[in-house]
Amino acid sequence: MLTEFQKRKLSLRFYMADTSKDGMVELADFEQQGQKVAELIGIQPGSTEYEKIISTYVANWEIYWKPADADGDNKITVDEYLKSADILIAENTGKKTKLRVNKAFFDSIDLDRDGEITLNEYTIYLKAVGRSEEDAKMAFSKIDTNGDGKLSRDEFATALYDYHASNDPQAPANRFFSLY
């Protein structure tokens, strides 16, 4: 069962993903995030690169968020999100699934597709969901556990999993979205 700390942390994540601020997370929120990323790096709608960015955000919705849609209305409430997180965290297989999914999510942030996420790429991602450059710098410094100035696919996946699953208020991964 999720602790109060986890519920608060995950609720903050939910409301950050709700880019339309209507109290629901849906596909349009992820399309909007992808559009913002493209805008921040100067990629024009209709280009191949633009479509790649949008498709990675759509995949994030499909793989990570849509399974939480318990009533099948293609909109996720915070309660649905928390129930889904509770189930995945409680299951031993949840960690393996989350790590696999988190590695796929990595691709939506690795904009140059070089297999690493730089501070610049991470900053663009967080700015697309309403965080500041300063927030991104602080968060990146916490989750770049080996201090090499980039996030590997495994480093990223583990930090994102730990953000969701950790019940330790001091865990560095709690700063993944610079919310805590």
C-alpha positions in Angstrom: 0.0 0.0 0.0 1.3 3.5 -0.9 2.5 5.5 2.0 1.3 9.1 2.5 4.8 10.3 1.3 4.4 8.2 -1.9 0.9 9.5 -2.5 2.0 13.1 -2.2 5.0 12.6 -4.5 3.0 10.7 -7.1 0.1 13.2 -7.0 2.6 16.0 -7.7 3.8 13.9 -10.7 0.3 13.4 -11.9 -0.5 17.1 -11.8 2.7 17.9 -13.6 1.7 15.5 -16.4 -1.7 17.2 -16.6 -0.6 20.0 -19.0 -4.1 21.1 -19.7 -4.8 21.5 -16.0 -8.2 19.9 -16.2 -7.6 17.3 -13.5 -7.3 14.5 -15.9 -4.3 13.1 -17.7 -4.9 12.0 -21.3 -3.2 11.5 -24.7 -3.6 15.3 -25.5 -1.4 16.1 -22.5 1.4 14.1 -23.9 1.0 15.4 -27.4 1.2 18.9 -25.9 4.4 18.0 -24.1 5.9 16.7 -27.3 4.9 19.9 -29.1 6.5 22.0 -26.4 9.7 20.0 -26.7 9.8 20.5 -30.5 9.1 24.2 -30.0 11.9 24.6 -27.4 14.5 23.1 -29.8 13.1 24.8 -32.9 11.6 21.9 -34.8 8.7 22.8 -37.1 5.4 20.9 -37.2 5.2 18.5 -40.1 8.9 17.6 -40.2 10.1 14.1 -39.7 11.9 15.0 -36.5 8.7 16.7 -35.2 6.8 13.5 -35.8 9.5 11.4 -34.0 9.2 13.6 -31.0 5.4 13.5 -30.9 5.4 9.7 -31.4 7.7 9.2 -28.4 5.4 11.2 -26.2 2.4 9.2 -27.6 4.3 6.0 -26.8 4.8 7.3 -23.2 1.0 7.7 -22.9 0.3 4.3 -24.4 2.9 2.3 -22.4 3.1 4.1 -19.1 -0.1 6.0 -18.5 -3.0 4.4 -20.4 -2.8 1.1 -18.5 -3.9 3.1 -15.4 -7.2 4.0 -17.1 -9.4 1.7 -15.1 -12.7 2.7 -16.6 -11.6 2.9 -20.2 -12.6 6.5 -20.9 -9.1 7.4 -22.1 -8.7 9.8 -19.2 -6.9 9.1 -16.0 -7.9 10.6 -12.7 -5.4 11.0 -9.8 -7.2 8.1 -8.0 -6.7 5.8 -11.0 -3.1 6.8 -11.2 -2.4 6.1 -7.6 -4.3 2.8 -7.6 -2.3 1.7 -10.6 1.0 2.8 -9.0 0.1 1.0 -5.8 -0.4 -2.3 -7.7 2.8 -2.0 -9.7 4.9 -1.0 -6.8 3.5 -3.8 -4.6 4.2 -6.5 -7.2 7.7 -7.9 -7.4 7.4 -8.0 -11.2 6.4 -4.3 -11.1 10.1 -3.2 -10.8 11.1 -5.2 -13.9 8.2 -3.8 -15.9 8.8 -0.3 -14.7 12.5 -0.5 -15.6 11.7 -1.7 -19.1 9.1 1.0 -19.6 11.4 3.7 -18.1 14.0 2.7 -20.6 11.5 3.3 -23.4 10.6 6.7 -21.9 14.3 7.6 -22.0 13.9 7.9 -25.8 11.5 10.8 -25.5 14.2 12.8 -23.7 17.3 11.6 -25.6 16.6 14.1 -28.4 19.8 13.4 -30.4 19.4 9.7 -30.0 22.9 9.2 -28.8 22.0 6.9 -26.0 22.6 9.5 -23.2 20.6 12.3 -21.7 22.6 15.5 -21.2 21.6 18.3 -18.9 20.4 20.3 -21.9 18.1 17.5 -23.0 16.8 17.0 -19.4 16.2 20.8 -19.1 14.1 20.8 -22.3 12.1 17.9 -21.0 11.4 19.5 -17.6 10.7 22.9 -19.2 8.1 21.2 -21.4 6.2 20.1 -18.3 6.4 23.5 -16.6 9.6 23.3 -14.6 12.4 25.9 -14.7 16.0 25.6 -15.9 17.2 25.9 -12.3 14.8 23.1 -11.3 16.3 20.9 -14.1 19.9 21.6 -13.0 19.1 20.7 -9.4 17.2 17.5 -10.4 19.9 16.4 -12.9 22.6 16.8 -10.3 20.7 14.5 -7.9 20.0 11.7 -10.4 23.3 11.8 -12.2 24.6 9.4 -9.5 28.0 8.8 -11.1 28.5 12.5 -11.7 29.6 12.1 -15.3 27.3 14.9 -16.7 25.0 12.5 -18.5 22.3 9.9 -17.8 22.7 6.4 -19.2 19.5 4.4 -20.0 20.0 2.3 -16.9 20.7 5.3 -14.6 17.6 7.1 -15.9 15.4 4.1 -15.6 16.5 3.3 -12.1 16.1 7.0 -11.0 12.6 7.2 -12.5 11.6 3.9 -10.8 13.0 5.0 -7.5 11.1 8.3 -7.8 7.8 6.3 -8.0 8.6 3.5 -5.6 10.9 4.9 -2.9 9.5 5.7 0.5 12.7 7.3 1.7 12.3 11.1 1.8 16.1 11.4 1.5 16.4 9.3 -1.7 18.1 11.4 -4.5 15.6 10.1 -7.0 12.8 12.0 -5.2 14.2 15.1 -7.0 13.7 13.5 -10.5 11.1 16.1 -11.4 12.4 18.7 -9.0 9.2 18.5 -7.1 10.6 17.4 -3.7 
